[in-house]
Amino acid sequence: MANLPEVQQSEASGEEVTQSRSEQHQLPHKPIISYFVRKLLATAGVISIILGIFAFVFNPEWLLAVSILFGLFSIFIAIIDLMLFRNSTYLRGSHLMSALLSLVMGLVLLFRQDVAKDFIGLVFGFWILFNATSNLAQTWVPELLVGWQRLVGLVIGAVGLCLGLFLVLFTGYSTHDMQIILGIYTDLLGIFFLLVSFFSRKNDLNQPA
């Protein structure tokens, strides 16, 4: 009988812990991919599709302007990836890798116009390769894509790898062929960004049920 108060106190303490956990579970969690980031992803998707269409028709004499546009777009992608890296829980390294690759290519396109002019196919080949590698890495992040969305992401990444390797490994193609390849992948990249923007909220594992 002397131990009865202790037993009651232990039961009361257990009930408090259970209630505290229940209340904590009911609290709304901060979404990993915020509304603002999803809007940026949608913007990146639209810009990428526009650049892809532009890539089909640009004149080689506009190389300087094209390099600047793609360089600025790469910096924009790097900023989005850094935001994803900051808030993400799963496979954070994929976002950091994508940010670094986009930043490097953006700086090359902006400040090494001589390289872009002399090795345009090689430069854009690596641009496609880097972005395709990022697509494949980020496709496995459950906060971004799952199910059929992941399959589409894998297809986009695989196609990008093939197109990028073609531009990097072969030299017998014309500038027009390079433009077609660049336009195709840039449009696919835009679809990837739109896919993530539209479905990331549904896939966010930190959202309350």
N, C-alpha and C positions, 0 to 999 in steps of 0.2 A: 504493500500500500504506500510505502514511503516513496516508491519510484513513480507513482501515478502522476504527479505534477510534471515530472520530466518527460513522460510519455506524451502527455497532452501538449507540452511545449514543443516537442519534436514534431507531432502531427500538425500543429498550427504552423510551424516553420515550413514544413513540406507543402502545405496548402498555399502559403505565401509565394514560395518559389514557383509552384505550378501556375498560380495566377499571374505572376510576373512574366513568365515565359509566354503564356497565352496572350497577354496584352502586348508583349514585344512582337509576337508573331502577327498580330492584327494591325500593327503600325504600318503605314505605307512606306515602301522602300523607294529610295531615289533611283530612277531608271538609269541603267548603265549607259545607254545611248539616249541622250537627252533630245528633246524636241528641236532644239537649236542645231544640234549635230545632224539630225536627220534632215533638216532643211538644207544644211550645207551639202549633204550627200546628194540630195535631189538637185541642188544647183549644179554640183559637179557633174551629175549625169546629163543634164541638159546642155551644159557647156561642152562636154565631151562629144555629144552627138553633133552639135553644131560644128565643132572643130573637125570631126570626122567627115562631115559633108564638105567642109571647106578644103580638106586635104585632097579630095578627089579632083578639084578643079584649079588649085592654086598654080600660078605660073612659077617656074623655077627662079625667075628674077625676083620673086617676092620672098626669097629664102630668109632674108634677115627678119622680116615681119613674122613669118611663120615660126622661126626659131624662138622669137621673143614670146609669141602667144603660147607655144607649147611649154616654154620655160616657166612662164607665169602660172600656167595651169598646173605644172608639176609642183611648184611651191605651194599652191593652193591645196593640192592633194596631200602634201607633207603636213600641212597644218591640220587637216582633218584627221590624218592618221595619228598625230600627236595627241589630239583630243580623245580619240578612241583608246590610245595607250594609257592615258591618264585615268580613265574611268573604267576600263575593262577589267574583268576578273580572269577570264580564260584566255590562254595563249597570247599573252600580252606582247611577247616577243615578235609575233607576226606584224602587229601594228607598228612597233618600233622599227623593224626591218623595212617595212613599206615606206615609213617616213624618211628614213635615211636614204634609201634608193631614190625616192622621188626628189629629195633635196639635192642630191648629187647631180642627177640628170637636169634638174631645173637650173642649177648654177652653170653647168656646162653649156646648156642651150642659150643662157642669157649672156655669159661672159666669154665664151670661146667661139665666136662667130667664124673664126678662121677654120677651126676643126669641123664645125657644122657644114661649112661651105665645101671643104675638100673631101669630107667623108660623110656626106649626108645620109647615105644608106646605112652606114655603120652606126652613126649616132642614133638615128631613129630605130634601127634594129635593136640596139641596147635599150632604148626607151621602152620599146614594146616588151622586150625580155624582162626588164625589171618590173614593169607593171603586171605582166602575166604571172611572174613569180609571186608578187604580192597578192594577186587574185587567188592563186592556189593556196597560199598560206592562210589567208583570211577566210577562205571558204569553209575551213574546218572550225571556225569560231562559232560555238552554238548560239552566241548572242546575236550573230549576224544572219546566218543562213542555216536552214535545216531542211530535210526532206528533198522535195523536187527543186527547191531553190538552190540547195547545195549542189545538186546535179548540174543545174544550169551554170553555176559558178565554176564548177570543174571543167565544163565544156569550154567556157569562155577562156579560162586560164590555159587549157591545153591548146586551143586554137592559137592563142597569143604566143605561146612558146614556139609552135611550129612556124608562125609567120616571122617572129623575131629571129629565130635561128636561120631562116632562109635569107633574111637581109644581112645577117652577120657572116654567114659561112660562104655565101655565093656572091659573085661579082658580075655575072653576065646579064643582069636585069637592067632595064631602062629606068629613067626617072619617073616615067608614067607608071610603070609597074610598082615602083616604090610608093608612089602616091596612093595607088589602089590598096596596097597592103596596109599602109598607115591609116587610110580612111576606114577600112573594114574593122581593124582592131580598135580604133578610137571610138567608133560607134558601139562596138561590143563592150568596151570599157564603160561607156555611158549607160548601157543596159545594166551592167553589174552594179553601178552606183545607185541607179533607180531601184533595182531589186532590193538592195540593202536598205535603202531609205523607206520603201513601202512596207517591208516585212520585219524590220528590226524590232519594232515595238511589240509585235506578236511573239517574237522569239526571245525577248528580253527575259531571262530567267529570274531577274530581280523584281519583276512586276508582281503585285499582289494578285492572287487568284480571283 
